[in-house]
Amino acid sequence: MSSLKYIGLDVHLATISIAVLNASGKLIMEVTIENQATALLDFLRGLRGALHVALEEGTYAEWLYSLLAPRVARIVVCDPRQNPRRRGEKKSDRLDARKLAEWLRLGTLKPVYHGRPQGHALRELARSYRTLVSDATRVMNRLKALYRGRGIPCAGARVYAPRFRPQWLEQLREAGVRQRAELLYQQLDLLLALRRQARGAMLAESRRYAAQKILCSIPSLGPVRAALLMALLGTPHRFRGKRQLWTYAGLALVTRSSADYRLANGELVRSRQPALVLGLNANHNHELKALFKDAAASALAHPGPLREFYSTRVDQGMKPELARLTLARKIAAIALTLWKKGERFNAEHLKPQAA
C-alpha cells in the first residue's frame, strides 16, 4: 500500500516532534509543531492515505489517544520501557520520533491499552479514591514514625482516634514536635473526610453499570473492590482469557526450561523434566494485584466456598502461601468469566481444580 504512512510522535510539554515514513520505510517528512490540538490536526489533514500513529505512554497519552483515534486508521500508545533501545546510541527528539515510526512499521512496539470509551467518570472517581487512600495512609505512617522516633510505642489504630489524641500528644515533650503532630492530625481528618466523600461518589457511579451486581456476587469482592475492578479494567473483553489477566495483574508464573527435547531410540521426545518456576511476573498493574490479593485474604477470613477451595489445596500438601496465590488467581479467573458471560456467582459451578 503506497498510501500507507507511519507517523511517530515524540511528545513534550511545549512541542511535538513528528517523523513520517512511507510503507517501504523511507523518511518523507520531519517537523516540530506546537503541542496544541489544532496544530496537530492541521498537520494530519495535510497527509494523504491511511495514517498509522505511534506515541509513548505518558502524561499526554490519554488526551492524544482520544483526540486522534477517530481521525487515523490506527494509533498505538506504547510502553517506553519495552522499546528496543541500546546503550550509548544517539538521542534527540527527531531521532526518537523517527524510531517510533520505524518500530511501528516493523511491529515491535508493546502497546498499552487505551480503548475505554465508556466508564470515564468511574475511572476518574476511582483514581481520586485511590489517591486519597494513599495520602491518608502516608499521613498515618508519618504520625507513627513521629511517635516511634521518640521511643513511644504506638501499635494499633488508637493513635489515630480523636478521643485518645490528647493522651498521645501529652507524651510529646517538645513543643515543635507536638505542633507537628497536631498538624498531621488535622491533615488526617481532612483526608479521611475527603476519602469518604470520594468513596460515596465512586460507589454511586458504579451502580450505573450491570457489571457491578455481577462482581459483587463473588465472595470477597464487595462494592468497593467491584468498583475499583471495573475502573481498572474497563472491559473484560480486552483479555482473551484468564492467563492474559493473570499476566496483567502480576499473578502469572515466570518459568524457565532448557533441553526440552531428547532423543530416545532415535526419536525426538519431550523431556519430562519440569520447568523451573522463578516467581511472578514483574511488569504488571500493581493496584490490580493488590486488589486480588486483598480479596483472597478477605475470603480466608470468612467461611464459604473460596475458603474451602483454599483448605483443599492446603490439605493436598500445597504450601499456604502458594494456596493463597492460587486463590487470588481463582478469584481473578471467576471475575473475568462471569463478567464476560453476564452471569452471577454460583458456588455449585466452582471447579475444584487449582487455577
C-alpha positions in Angstrom: 0.0 0.0 0.0 1.9 3.1 -1.2 -0.6 5.4 0.5 0.2 3.9 3.9 2.1 6.2 6.3 3.7 5.5 9.7 3.9 8.5 12.0 6.0 8.7 15.2 5.1 11.4 17.8 7.7 12.4 20.4 5.6 14.5 22.7 6.9 17.1 25.1 5.4 19.9 27.2 5.6 22.6 24.5 6.3 20.8 21.3 5.7 17.5 19.4 8.4 16.2 17.1 6.9 14.2 14.2 8.5 11.8 11.7 6.6 10.3 8.8 7.7 7.1 6.9 6.1 5.5 3.9 5.3 1.8 3.5 8.9 1.0 2.5 10.4 2.8 5.5 11.7 5.9 3.7 11.6 9.1 5.7 9.4 11.5 3.8 8.8 14.3 6.4 10.2 15.6 9.7 8.7 18.5 11.5 8.3 20.0 15.0 5.0 21.6 15.9 3.4 23.2 18.9 1.8 20.9 21.4 -1.8 22.0 20.6 -4.7 20.1 19.2 -5.3 22.5 16.3 -1.7 22.3 15.2 -1.6 18.5 15.3 -4.9 18.1 13.5 -3.9 20.6 10.8 -0.7 18.7 10.2 -2.6 15.4 9.9 -5.1 16.9 7.4 -2.2 17.6 5.1 -1.3 13.9 4.8 -3.0 11.5 2.4 -3.6 7.8 2.8 -4.0 5.5 5.8 -2.3 7.0 8.8 -0.8 4.8 11.5 0.4 6.8 14.5 2.7 5.8 17.4 3.5 7.6 20.7 4.8 6.7 24.1 2.7 6.3 27.2 2.9 9.4 29.3 1.0 12.4 30.6 -0.4 13.4 27.2 -1.1 9.9 26.0 -4.7 9.6 27.0 -5.6 13.0 25.6 -3.8 12.3 22.3 -5.4 8.9 22.0 -8.9 10.3 22.4 -8.1 13.1 20.0 -6.5 11.0 17.2 -8.3 7.7 17.4 -11.4 8.8 15.4 -9.1 10.6 12.8 -6.5 8.0 11.9 -6.6 4.4 10.7 -4.6 3.1 13.7 -3.0 4.6 16.8 -0.6 2.7 19.2 0.4 4.0 22.6 3.5 2.0 23.5 5.3 1.2 26.7 8.6 3.1 26.6 10.2 0.6 28.9 9.7 -2.2 26.3 11.2 -0.2 23.4 14.3 -1.8 21.9 16.8 0.9 22.8 20.5 0.4 23.1 23.0 2.0 25.5 25.3 4.6 24.1 23.2 5.4 21.0 22.4 9.0 20.0 19.2 10.5 21.2 17.2 13.6 20.2 13.5 14.5 19.7 13.7 13.9 16.0 15.5 10.6 16.3 13.0 9.4 18.9 10.1 10.3 16.6 11.8 8.5 13.7 12.5 5.4 15.8 8.8 5.3 16.9 7.7 5.4 13.3 10.1 2.7 12.3 9.2 0.4 15.2 5.6 0.9 14.4 6.3 -0.1 10.8 8.2 -3.2 12.0 5.5 -4.1 14.6 7.9 -4.3 17.5 6.1 -1.8 19.8 4.5 -3.1 23.0 1.0 -1.4 23.1 -0.6 0.0 26.2 -4.4 -0.4 26.4 -6.3 2.8 25.9 -9.6 1.6 24.4 -12.0 2.6 27.1 -14.7 4.8 25.5 -17.1 4.1 28.4 -16.7 4.4 32.1 -14.6 7.6 32.0 -16.3 9.1 35.1 -16.0 5.9 37.1 -12.3 5.7 36.2 -11.6 9.2 37.4 -13.6 8.8 40.6 -11.8 5.6 41.4 -8.5 7.3 40.8 -9.5 10.0 43.2 -10.4 7.5 45.8 -7.2 5.5 45.4 -5.1 8.7 45.7 -6.9 9.8 48.9 -6.4 6.3 50.4 -2.7 6.5 49.6 -2.4 10.0 51.0 -4.2 9.1 54.2 -2.0 6.0 54.7 1.1 8.2 54.2 0.0 10.6 56.9 -0.8 7.7 59.3 2.7 6.3 58.7 4.2 9.8 59.4 2.3 10.0 62.7 3.5 6.6 63.9 7.1 7.4 62.8 6.9 10.6 64.8 6.0 8.7 68.0 8.4 5.8 67.4 11.2 8.3 66.8 10.7 9.4 70.4 10.6 5.9 71.8 6.8 5.9 72.2 5.1 2.5 71.3 2.1 3.2 69.1 0.9 -0.2 67.8 -2.7 -0.4 66.7 -5.2 2.2 65.5 -5.8 4.0 68.8 -3.2 6.6 68.0 -5.5 8.0 65.2 -8.7 8.1 67.3 -9.8 11.7 68.1 -10.8 10.9 71.7 -7.3 9.5 72.5 -5.3 12.2 70.8 -4.8 14.4 73.9 -3.2 11.4 75.7 -0.8 10.8 72.9 0.1 14.5 72.5 0.9 14.7 76.2 3.7 12.2 75.7 5.4 14.6 73.2 7.6 16.9 75.4 9.0 19.1 72.7 6.7 22.0 71.6 7.8 21.8 67.9 7.2 18.1 67.7 3.8 18.4 69.4 2.7 21.1 67.0 3.8 19.0 64.0 1.7 16.1 65.3 -1.3 18.4 65.7 -0.9 19.5 62.1 -0.7 15.9 60.9 -3.9 15.1 62.8 -5.6 18.0 61.1 -4.4 16.8 57.7 -5.6 13.2 58.5 -9.1 14.4 59.5 -9.4 16.3 56.2 -8.2 13.4 54.1 -10.5 10.9 55.8 -13.5 13.2 55.2 -12.5 13.6 51.5 -11.9 9.8 51.3 -15.4 9.1 52.5 -16.8 11.6 50.0 -14.8 10.1 47.1 -15.9 6.6 48.1 -19.5 7.5 48.1 -19.3 9.2 44.7 -17.4 6.2 43.3 -20.0 3.7 44.6 -22.9 5.8 43.3 -21.3 5.9 39.8 -20.5 2.1 39.8 -24.2 1.2 40.4 -25.0 2.5 36.9 -23.2 -0.5 35.4 -24.7 -4.0 35.1 -21.2 -5.5 36.0 -21.4 -4.1 39.5 -24.0 -6.6 40.6 -22.2 -9.5 38.8 -18.9 -8.7 40.5 -20.5 -8.1 43.9 -22.0 -11.6 43.8 -18.5 -13.1 44.0 -17.5 -13.7 47.7 -14.8 -11.3 48.9 -15.5 -8.8 46.1 -17.6 -6.1 47.8 -18.9 -2.9 46.3 -15.6 -1.0 46.7 -13.5 -3.8 45.1 -16.0 -4.3 42.4 -16.0 -0.5 41.5 -12.2 -0.5 41.5 -12.0 -3.6 39.3 -14.4 -2.0 36.8 -12.4 1.2 36.8 -9.0 -0.6 36.4 -10.0 -3.0 33.7 -12.7 -1.0 31.8 -13.9 -4.1 29.9 -13.3 -7.8 30.3 -13.1 -8.3 26.5 -9.6 -6.8 26.3 -8.3 -10.1 27.7 -8.6 -13.3 25.6 -8.6 -15.5 28.6 -7.6 -15.8 32.3 -3.9 -16.2 31.6 -3.7 -12.7 30.0 -5.5 -11.2 33.0 -3.0 -13.0 35.4 -0.1 -11.5 33.5 -1.6 -8.0 33.6 -2.4 -8.4 37.3 1.1 -9.8 38.2 -0.3 -13.3 39.1 1.4 -15.2 36.2 4.2 -17.6 36.9 7.6 -17.0 35.2 9.2 -20.3 34.2 12.4 -21.3 32.6 13.3 -24.5 31.0 16.2 -25.9 28.8 16.8 -29.1 26.8 13.0 -29.5 26.4 13.5 -32.4 24.0 15.8 -35.5 23.9 16.5 -38.5 21.7 15.0 -41.9 22.7 15.6 -44.8 20.4 16.3 -42.5 17.6 13.1 -40.5 18.1 12.6 -37.0 19.4 10.5 -37.0 22.5 9.7 -34.2 25.0 11.6 -34.2 28.3 9.6 -34.8 31.4 11.8 -32.5 33.5 9.6 -29.8 35.0 10.2 -26.2 34.2 11.9 -24.1 36.9 9.5 -21.6 38.4 11.2 -18.2 39.0 8.3 -16.4 40.6 5.6 -14.0 39.5 5.9 -11.6 36.5 7.4 -8.2 37.5 5.8 -6.0 34.8 2.2 -5.7 35.9 -0.6 -3.4 37.3 0.3 -3.1 41.0 -3.1 -1.8 42.1 -4.9 -4.7 40.4 -2.5 -7.2 42.0 -3.1 -5.7 45.5 -6.9 -5.9 44.8 -6.9 -9.6 44.1 -4.5 -10.4 47.0 -6.7 -8.4 49.4 -9.8 -10.3 48.0 -8.1 -13.6 48.7 -7.2 -12.6 52.2 -10.8 -11.5 52.8 -12.1 -14.8 51.5 -9.9 -16.6 54.0 -11.4 -14.6 56.9 -14.9 -15.7 56.2 -16.4 -19.2 55.8 -17.5 -20.0 52.2 -16.7 -21.9 49.1 -13.5 -19.9 48.4 -12.1 -20.7 51.9 -13.0 -24.4 51.3 -11.1 -24.2 48.0 -8.1 -22.9 49.9 -8.3 -25.5 52.6 -8.5 -28.3 50.0 -5.3 -27.1 48.4 -3.5 -27.0 51.8 -4.8 -30.5 52.7 -3.4 -31.8 49.4 0.1 -30.6 50.5 0.3 -27.2 48.9 2.2 -24.5 50.9 -0.1 -21.9 52.4 1.5 -19.0 50.5 1.1 -20.9 47.2 -2.5 -21.7 48.1 -3.3 -18.0 48.7 -1.8 -17.2 45.4 -3.9 -19.9 43.8 -7.0 -18.5 45.4 -6.2 -15.0 44.1 -5.8 -16.4 40.6 -9.1 -18.3 41.0 -10.9 -15.1 42.1 -9.5 -13.2 39.1 -10.5 -16.0 36.7 -14.0 -16.2 38.1 -14.4 -12.4 37.9 -13.3 -12.4 34.3 -15.5 -15.3 33.2 -18.7 -14.1 35.0 -18.2 -10.5 33.7 -17.8 -11.7 30.2 -20.9 -14.0 30.4 -23.0 -11.6 32.4 -23.8 -14.2 35.0 -23.7 -14.2 38.8 -21.6 -16.3 41.0 -22.8 -19.8 41.8 -20.8 -21.9 44.2 -22.0 -25.1 42.6 -20.1 -24.2 39.4 -16.8 -23.6 41.3 -14.4 -26.0 39.8 -12.3 -27.9 42.4 -9.0 -27.9 40.5 -6.4 -25.2 41.1 -6.3 -22.2 38.9 
